[in-house]
Amino acid sequence: MSSASSASASARVAHLKAQSIDLESRISGASNRDEALRLAFEAAELCFKALKLAIGKDEKSDIRSRCQTLVGEAERIKSSDDWQPFASSPPLIGLDSPALVPSRTSSPPAGSSTSRSQRFGNSDMTRDVISPVPSSVEVLSNLDCLTITGLDLHATPFVPSTTVKRLIEPVSKREITRSEHILLLQGSKLNGFKFPPWKEPPNAQEFELGVGEAPFIDKPELCLSAHQLASFDGWHRANDAIPPPSWFPGERTSLGPIMQATRTIDLVQDAATDCSVVASLCAGAARAEKGHVKIYSEIMYPWDAINMAPQISPNGKYVLRLNFNGCYRKVVIDDRLPVSSTKRSLHIIDRKNPALLWPALLEKAYLKVRGGYDFPGSNSSTDLWILTGWIPEQVFLEDDTTEPENVWKRMLNAFQYGDVLVTMGTGKMSNRLERELGLAGQHDYAVLDLKEEDDQKLVLLKNPWCEGTSWKGTLPQSITPTTVNKLGAGYALSEISETTPRLLNAAHVGRTEQELSSGIFWIDWNNILQHFESIYLNWNPGLFTYRQDIHFPWDLTQKRSAAGSFVENPQFAVSCVEGGSLWLLLCRHFKDAATSEDDDDPSEVNVGPTGEFVGHISLYVYDRNGQRIHISASPVERGPYVDSPQTLLRLEIPSHTTYTVVVSEQKLPAINHTFSLIAFSSVPIELTYANDRYHFTSSLESAWTSTTAGGGAHVVTYSSNPQFSLQVPNKTPIALLLETPNSELSVHVRLVHGGGKRILNLSQRDIVIDSGEYRRGSAFAELQDLDAGTYTVICSTFEAGQKAGFTLRVDTFVQTQLRQLPGENAGRLSQSIPNVCFSWGNNKIAAPLFPKRLFKLSAIAKYRGSNTISSTSSNPPYHTQSPVRISVELGRGPERRFLAVSSDGEFLAANGAGVRTPELDLWPEMRRNGDMWLVLERMGSPAMPGEERFGVEVWCDGKVEELVQVGYWRAWDD
């Protein structure tokens, strides 16, 4: 540094010291606590500025001690209900020894000797006692390790705070496989850029600007929306873009970007459409202003470790550490920002600190990941997961399973400790309703504060739009100025009426109502439940001690599970020895055409034209000892299907338990997707792939066609359904799964004793196991012990004539043989015999058979009609239909023998598929033992005279006339 520059800096430091001393001297004469706190804040602010400019080591030490003294004084004033002036501190100049920080021993809530992470014992995120002081606050008496944690990227530099122990984010101890490593590397390519996994902070030399070197330029430039392009004036370096030139026209010698705010942060969006991003940053700023430990620290480089803030980069290059596609990643940007030719801002801006640069850089880095400034917005839980790594949760207020009281309790308790960031989103609204309520439809709001006083639940919201409206709806009449005054000195009531109540954020003690920011308002919990659609919660991952990650692909280009089936879905096992809280977070990786082998192939895009994710994802959990499951029925827990990139499932896991976790989807694009599944827990856990219970799998594809769609067992054509032979060599457990891509069809699978032959007539005693009720898309049957043997499997739809393809899958412990049986009468030829006519009183008719050589035969009888009409007093007239049976018999009288008979001799109705004999072998020599007859018999005559007609067909394994001669029908009397 030149001597002239050094002299200028020293003069500036001296001036700041003098201003700080002057303000401090006025504290003891303050008329009230609010004025004293304001003076202490401003004195500390000037002191911090002097510390940043100071050069000498001794001078920095003196100023740092003074900063600590002033912060301690501000803390004492803020926490004291009965404030008294604090003794004057020694001057900054000529200080012989470090000033001592005034003692402030904040007692944690009763029984809070354990840390927050230790006290986090259930998924409701509740604590025994609510206190504005976090349970992990520790006031350090050793000045060497005292830090001013109120300073953050998103906090006013002079906000006081005690030293707060930062909860450590757990790191996955699971060693990833080579395939997972490759998957993470492939996830680095996005939107034409590369975002490699984060390894370490960048070296300071990366940001130096050498002599004669041009500032860093990141290419290609990010896209802008048509609305933004209408006023776009070009990409300008930060020195020319911040503060906005249209706000400060003319000479910019004394203007330029800064990295630390001098006033309360007030971030807004203007011509940008990323309301969720701005709401996210506002929520983080509100948390920091309450004195909680920073969450945006050390994610933007270059970083000033002394002042705990980012630095201005000499060469205009910035490196950020963002969390997406399975890990933290390196995002590189330059400091060029889109500048408007009007007073509109094309990027995020701080209304009270228009020169503040870091929000615009953070926004740019995030939008680079999401595709550009034309990004339409997502939801704040996704944004904060990427920006901070805090666990996202979306609460659907319109869901019947949501318990509003439980949501409020979890949210308020964690909010008091700074362990949750809260934003809220509205759904679709009419223009009229928007005007009446002062709310914007499909818009995200930041939650700045939560209060519960006098049984009233109140939420302080911020509309991130620069000209955002405030709540105009009604508040409960019980909310009065007295109630509002109890909310804290930081907020003031502007007006209360029955129709237009409005509570505004005063931001800092002592500010007048005219200085309050627009778009900030109180709203009660009941109106939140009525007019908002979702609450977005981002939880401090440090609340958990253990974490396990697993990264996996899911290729949907070829085959996906049918409706109700999970056999093709990714499945995992999560286990623990001790019982405790378990949170499962499923993260869908961002993809676009750039990840395809053909960069112009849009088939790899999983984001819609308006930025929304295509399709829905969910998680199911089963108590199956970590073994893979076949169908979706009976989960222990299941999450909602969401179109967000993440979904969270919270549950309690008992000790010595292993759950099966299934990833489910609805209408995801037919591409090769990639995901990460992350398990957070308060107890040691292990996350692995689920095990296959069965050792062997056999599967066949088939279809229900016009001739094989026989319908359910209640339909007479049931036997025409596709049937399969299953040979089982040894005793084994077995699982049968039937899947069809037509999710509208209800299907059924049945295993029967059939000797591997086609079943024509089914009785209850033949059934081994079936899938129960007909289910849409898939059917499943499982048996723990199946004896060795050859069985028949029948696959059916509920109604006859429903055509579709299907897959039959058989899982066992032993190798089996599965083959499809020929269709009914496949390879057979038929011949119709003249109709049989039963006159009244005649119940049996026969025709002689004369075999010509060895052949196979079966006979079918079908009802053709009747002229016999019956009626009762309770039923209208109807045509009679007698139950019948058909048989092949040898001989007559006492010596006759049944060679084959339909339905095991039972008389059945012959409508539809009719009644049929089993297939049998016949040859000429059989007639030596007696004449051979085809017999049709009905079970008794109708009560009224008339005739019943039946058609009969003979099926043979060749031309019927070459194999057998069938004689004429005749009355038959044994």
Secondary structure as GFF3:
##gff-version 3
##sequence-region A 1 974
A	DSSP	alpha_helix	3	25	.	.	.	ID=ss1
A	DSSP	alpha_helix	33	53	.	.	.	ID=ss2
A	DSSP	alpha_helix	57	79	.	.	.	ID=ss3
A	DSSP	alpha_helix	116	119	.	.	.	ID=ss4
A	DSSP	three_ten_helix	143	145	.	.	.	ID=ss5
A	DSSP	alpha_helix	178	186	.	.	.	ID=ss6
A	DSSP	beta_strand	189	190	.	.	.	ID=ss7
A	DSSP	beta_strand	193	194	.	.	.	ID=ss8
A	DSSP	three_ten_helix	204	207	.	.	.	ID=ss9
A	DSSP	alpha_helix	226	229	.	.	.	ID=ss10
A	DSSP	beta_strand	232	236	.	.	.	ID=ss11
A	DSSP	alpha_helix	238	241	.	.	.	ID=ss12
A	DSSP	beta_strand	267	268	.	.	.	ID=ss13
A	DSSP	alpha_helix	275	289	.	.	.	ID=ss14
A	DSSP	beta_strand	300	301	.	.	.	ID=ss15
A	DSSP	beta_strand	303	304	.	.	.	ID=ss16
A	DSSP	beta_strand	309	310	.	.	.	ID=ss17
A	DSSP	beta_strand	317	324	.	.	.	ID=ss18
A	DSSP	beta_strand	327	334	.	.	.	ID=ss19
A	DSSP	beta_strand	337	340	.	.	.	ID=ss20
A	DSSP	beta_strand	349	350	.	.	.	ID=ss21
A	DSSP	alpha_helix	358	370	.	.	.	ID=ss22
A	DSSP	alpha_helix	380	388	.	.	.	ID=ss23
A	DSSP	beta_strand	391	396	.	.	.	ID=ss24
A	DSSP	alpha_helix	404	416	.	.	.	ID=ss25
A	DSSP	beta_strand	420	425	.	.	.	ID=ss26
A	DSSP	alpha_helix	431	437	.	.	.	ID=ss27
A	DSSP	beta_strand	444	453	.	.	.	ID=ss28
A	DSSP	beta_strand	456	462	.	.	.	ID=ss29
A	DSSP	alpha_helix	481	485	.	.	.	ID=ss30
A	DSSP	beta_strand	491	495	.	.	.	ID=ss31
A	DSSP	beta_strand	502	505	.	.	.	ID=ss32
A	DSSP	three_ten_helix	513	515	.	.	.	ID=ss33
A	DSSP	beta_strand	520	524	.	.	.	ID=ss34
A	DSSP	alpha_helix	525	531	.	.	.	ID=ss35
A	DSSP	beta_strand	534	539	.	.	.	ID=ss36
A	DSSP	three_ten_helix	541	543	.	.	.	ID=ss37
A	DSSP	beta_strand	546	555	.	.	.	ID=ss38
A	DSSP	beta_strand	571	576	.	.	.	ID=ss39
A	DSSP	beta_strand	580	588	.	.	.	ID=ss40
A	DSSP	three_ten_helix	593	595	.	.	.	ID=ss41
A	DSSP	three_ten_helix	602	604	.	.	.	ID=ss42
A	DSSP	beta_strand	616	622	.	.	.	ID=ss43
A	DSSP	beta_strand	637	638	.	.	.	ID=ss44
A	DSSP	beta_strand	646	653	.	.	.	ID=ss45
A	DSSP	beta_strand	657	666	.	.	.	ID=ss46
A	DSSP	beta_strand	672	681	.	.	.	ID=ss47
A	DSSP	beta_strand	686	689	.	.	.	ID=ss48
A	DSSP	beta_strand	696	704	.	.	.	ID=ss49
A	DSSP	three_ten_helix	718	720	.	.	.	ID=ss50
A	DSSP	beta_strand	723	728	.	.	.	ID=ss51
A	DSSP	beta_strand	732	739	.	.	.	ID=ss52
A	DSSP	beta_strand	746	752	.	.	.	ID=ss53
A	DSSP	three_ten_helix	764	766	.	.	.	ID=ss54
A	DSSP	beta_strand	767	770	.	.	.	ID=ss55
A	DSSP	beta_strand	775	776	.	.	.	ID=ss56
A	DSSP	beta_strand	778	786	.	.	.	ID=ss57
A	DSSP	beta_strand	789	797	.	.	.	ID=ss58
A	DSSP	beta_strand	804	812	.	.	.	ID=ss59
A	DSSP	beta_strand	817	820	.	.	.	ID=ss60
A	DSSP	beta_strand	829	838	.	.	.	ID=ss61
A	DSSP	beta_strand	844	851	.	.	.	ID=ss62
A	DSSP	beta_strand	855	866	.	.	.	ID=ss63
A	DSSP	beta_strand	869	870	.	.	.	ID=ss64
A	DSSP	beta_strand	878	879	.	.	.	ID=ss65
A	DSSP	beta_strand	884	890	.	.	.	ID=ss66
A	DSSP	three_ten_helix	893	895	.	.	.	ID=ss67
A	DSSP	beta_strand	897	901	.	.	.	ID=ss68
A	DSSP	three_ten_helix	902	905	.	.	.	ID=ss69
A	DSSP	beta_strand	915	916	.	.	.	ID=ss70
A	DSSP	beta_strand	920	922	.	.	.	ID=ss71
A	DSSP	three_ten_helix	924	929	.	.	.	ID=ss72
A	DSSP	beta_strand	932	938	.	.	.	ID=ss73
A	DSSP	beta_strand	948	956	.	.	.	ID=ss74
A	DSSP	alpha_helix	960	963	.	.	.	ID=ss75
A	DSSP	beta_strand	964	966	.	.	.	ID=ss76
A	DSSP	beta_strand	970	971	.	.	.	ID=ss77
###
